[in-house]
């Protein structure tokens, strides 16, 4: 299951928010991937996320390995709460 989002954070997904995001995603019992342009990054890897270089207004896709939309909704809520999307 996947969904597209637009990054609204003025500073993009830089080190501190990326680290917190990876910590949150790592706590989930599913695989999560962040897709930007033609690159697929393991969302549980800080190096993979940082290598994408996401900036404000970039559009990306989150893909979760679970067909149940529960985790995707939880991740979306996290990103809204932390003003990423």
C-alpha positions as CSV (number, residue, x, y, z in Angstrom):
1,X,0.0,0.0,0.0
2,X,1.4,3.4,-0.8
3,X,0.4,7.1,-0.8
4,X,1.9,10.3,-2.2
5,X,2.8,13.3,0.0
6,X,4.3,16.8,-0.4
7,X,7.0,17.9,2.0
8,X,6.1,21.3,3.5
9,X,8.9,21.7,6.0
10,X,10.9,24.8,5.3
11,X,14.2,23.1,5.8
12,X,13.2,19.9,4.0
13,X,14.0,16.5,5.6
14,X,17.3,17.5,7.2
15,X,19.2,15.6,9.9
16,X,17.1,16.1,13.1
17,X,13.6,15.5,11.6
18,X,15.0,12.7,9.5
19,X,16.5,11.1,12.5
20,X,13.3,11.4,14.5
21,X,11.3,10.1,11.5
22,X,13.6,7.0,11.1
23,X,13.3,6.3,14.9
24,X,9.5,6.4,14.6
25,X,9.4,4.2,11.5
26,X,11.9,1.7,13.1
27,X,9.4,1.2,15.9
28,X,6.8,-0.2,13.5
29,X,6.7,-3.9,12.8
30,X,6.4,-3.5,9.0
31,X,8.7,-2.5,6.2
32,X,8.4,1.1,5.0
33,X,10.0,2.6,1.9
34,X,10.2,6.2,0.9
35,X,10.3,6.7,-2.9
36,X,11.5,9.9,-4.4
37,X,12.0,10.3,-8.2
38,X,13.4,6.9,-9.2
39,X,15.0,6.1,-5.8
40,X,13.6,3.7,-3.2
41,X,15.0,4.2,0.3
42,X,14.5,2.0,3.3
43,X,12.7,4.4,5.7
44,X,14.4,2.7,8.7
45,X,17.8,3.8,7.4
46,X,19.0,7.3,8.2
47,X,21.6,7.1,5.5
48,X,19.1,6.1,2.9
49,X,16.7,8.9,3.9
50,X,19.4,11.5,4.0
51,X,20.8,10.5,0.6
52,X,17.4,11.4,-1.0
53,X,18.0,15.1,-0.3
54,X,14.3,15.9,0.1
55,X,13.6,19.6,0.1
56,X,10.5,21.8,0.7
57,X,7.7,21.1,-1.8
58,X,9.2,17.8,-3.0
59,X,6.6,15.1,-3.6
60,X,7.4,11.6,-2.4
61,X,5.7,8.3,-2.0
62,X,5.5,6.2,1.2
63,X,5.1,2.4,0.6
64,X,4.3,0.1,3.5
65,X,4.5,-3.7,3.3
66,X,1.2,-4.2,5.1
67,X,-2.1,-4.1,3.0
68,X,-3.9,-2.7,6.1
69,X,-4.0,1.1,5.8
70,X,-3.6,1.5,9.6
71,X,0.2,1.9,9.5
72,X,0.0,4.3,6.6
73,X,-2.5,6.4,8.5
74,X,-0.3,6.4,11.6
75,X,2.7,7.5,9.6
76,X,0.7,10.3,8.0
77,X,-0.5,11.5,11.4
78,X,3.1,11.5,12.6
79,X,4.3,13.5,9.7
80,X,1.4,16.0,10.1
81,X,2.1,16.3,13.8
82,X,5.7,17.1,13.1
83,X,4.9,19.5,10.3
84,X,6.6,17.5,7.6
85,X,3.5,17.3,5.4
